[in-house]
């Protein structure tokens, strides 16, 4: 397969992810709390009158968008068993990661203990529908292990 190199620079960056949820409002509130998202818009889905809703959230500095929409009856069984193992979001450094973990835990979010991997320090939690969301920072020579 050949690649047309004149169009490979057309991608500017990550735009958005669209998530299915059993409770759109609960999921939107969780992502606002955990990631500091801001509401961009909300409304009914164009779903032929089935009553579905969506909320669009945007991160104020990274600018990516998370769309959250009502799962149909057929989509609900796939929510917890989807193909995504986890979503990971970068934070500035280990101190920021530790502080954010403490803030989320104080706010009532069920946050797992911090764990270290070969190349990173990580904190994981689950969204209201069970999606694993991770906050991460790389290990560096000045940040090799947890304090």
C-alpha positions as CSV (number, residue, x, y, z in Angstrom):
1,X,0.0,0.0,0.0
2,X,1.4,3.4,-0.9
3,X,0.9,6.5,1.0
4,X,0.3,9.8,-0.6
5,X,2.7,11.9,1.4
6,X,1.1,15.2,0.2
7,X,-1.9,14.5,2.5
8,X,-0.2,13.0,5.6
9,X,0.1,16.4,7.2
10,X,-3.7,17.0,6.9
11,X,-4.4,15.7,10.4
12,X,-4.0,18.5,12.9
13,X,-4.6,16.6,16.1
14,X,-7.1,14.6,18.1
15,X,-10.6,16.0,17.8
16,X,-13.1,14.1,19.9
17,X,-14.4,10.8,21.3
18,X,-18.1,9.9,21.4
19,X,-19.1,7.7,24.4
20,X,-22.3,5.8,25.0
21,X,-23.8,6.2,28.5
22,X,-26.8,4.8,30.4
23,X,-27.1,8.2,32.2
24,X,-25.8,11.1,30.1
25,X,-26.0,13.7,33.0
26,X,-24.2,11.5,35.5
27,X,-21.4,10.7,33.0
28,X,-21.1,14.4,32.0
29,X,-20.8,15.5,35.6
30,X,-18.2,12.8,36.2
31,X,-16.0,13.9,33.3
32,X,-16.4,17.6,34.3
33,X,-15.1,16.7,37.8
34,X,-12.3,14.3,36.8
35,X,-10.9,16.0,33.7
36,X,-12.0,19.6,34.3
37,X,-14.2,19.6,31.2
38,X,-16.6,22.5,30.3
39,X,-20.0,22.0,28.7
40,X,-20.0,22.9,25.1
41,X,-23.6,22.0,24.3
42,X,-26.5,19.5,24.9
43,X,-29.6,18.4,23.2
44,X,-31.7,15.6,21.7
45,X,-30.2,13.0,19.5
46,X,-31.4,12.7,15.9
47,X,-32.6,9.1,16.7
48,X,-36.0,9.0,15.1
49,X,-37.9,10.1,18.2
50,X,-36.4,7.5,20.6
51,X,-35.7,10.2,23.2
52,X,-31.9,10.0,23.3
53,X,-29.8,12.9,24.5
54,X,-26.3,14.1,24.2
55,X,-23.9,16.4,26.0
56,X,-20.7,17.7,24.4
57,X,-17.8,18.7,26.7
58,X,-14.6,20.5,25.8
59,X,-11.4,20.6,27.8
60,X,-10.5,24.3,28.3
61,X,-6.8,24.0,27.5
62,X,-6.2,20.8,25.6
63,X,-9.4,21.6,23.5
64,X,-10.4,18.0,22.8
65,X,-14.1,17.2,23.0
66,X,-15.9,14.3,24.7
67,X,-19.4,13.7,23.3
68,X,-21.7,11.6,25.5
69,X,-24.9,10.1,24.2
70,X,-27.7,7.9,25.4
71,X,-27.0,4.3,24.6
72,X,-29.9,2.5,22.8
73,X,-31.3,-0.7,24.2
74,X,-29.1,-2.6,21.6
75,X,-26.0,-0.7,22.6
76,X,-26.3,-1.0,26.4
77,X,-24.8,-4.6,26.7
78,X,-21.6,-3.4,24.9
79,X,-21.0,-0.4,27.2
80,X,-19.0,-2.3,29.9
81,X,-17.5,-4.8,27.5
82,X,-16.3,-2.5,24.8
83,X,-13.0,-2.7,22.9
84,X,-11.3,0.2,24.7
85,X,-9.2,-1.1,27.6
86,X,-8.7,2.5,29.0
87,X,-8.4,6.1,28.1
88,X,-5.3,7.9,29.4
89,X,-4.9,11.7,29.9
90,X,-1.5,13.3,30.5
91,X,-0.8,15.6,33.4
92,X,2.3,17.8,33.9
93,X,4.3,15.9,36.5
94,X,4.3,13.5,39.4
95,X,3.4,16.3,41.9
96,X,0.4,17.3,39.8
97,X,-0.7,13.6,39.5
98,X,-0.5,13.1,43.3
99,X,-2.4,16.3,44.0
100,X,-5.1,15.6,41.5
101,X,-5.5,12.1,42.9
102,X,-6.0,13.5,46.4
103,X,-8.5,16.1,45.1
104,X,-10.6,13.5,43.3
105,X,-10.6,11.2,46.3
106,X,-11.7,14.1,48.5
107,X,-14.5,14.8,46.0
108,X,-15.8,11.3,46.4
109,X,-14.4,9.7,43.2
110,X,-13.4,6.1,43.7
111,X,-9.7,6.4,42.7
112,X,-7.4,3.4,42.6
113,X,-4.0,3.6,44.4
114,X,-1.2,5.1,42.2
115,X,0.7,2.5,40.3
116,X,4.0,2.8,38.5
117,X,4.8,1.2,35.2
118,X,8.1,1.0,33.3
119,X,7.7,4.4,31.7
120,X,5.0,6.2,33.7
121,X,3.2,6.9,37.0
122,X,-0.6,6.3,36.7
123,X,-3.9,6.8,38.6
124,X,-7.0,5.0,37.3
125,X,-10.7,5.3,38.0
126,X,-14.0,4.2,36.4
127,X,-16.6,6.4,34.8
128,X,-20.3,5.8,35.8
129,X,-20.6,3.3,33.0
130,X,-17.3,1.5,33.9
131,X,-14.9,3.0,31.4
132,X,-11.4,3.0,32.8
133,X,-9.9,6.5,32.7
134,X,-6.3,7.1,33.6
135,X,-4.3,10.1,34.5
136,X,-0.6,9.7,33.7
137,X,2.8,11.3,33.7
138,X,6.0,9.9,32.3
139,X,8.9,8.8,34.5
140,X,11.9,11.0,33.9
141,X,15.4,11.3,35.4
142,X,14.1,13.9,37.8
143,X,10.9,11.9,38.4
144,X,12.0,8.2,38.5
145,X,9.9,6.9,41.4
146,X,7.1,8.0,43.6
147,X,7.9,10.1,46.6
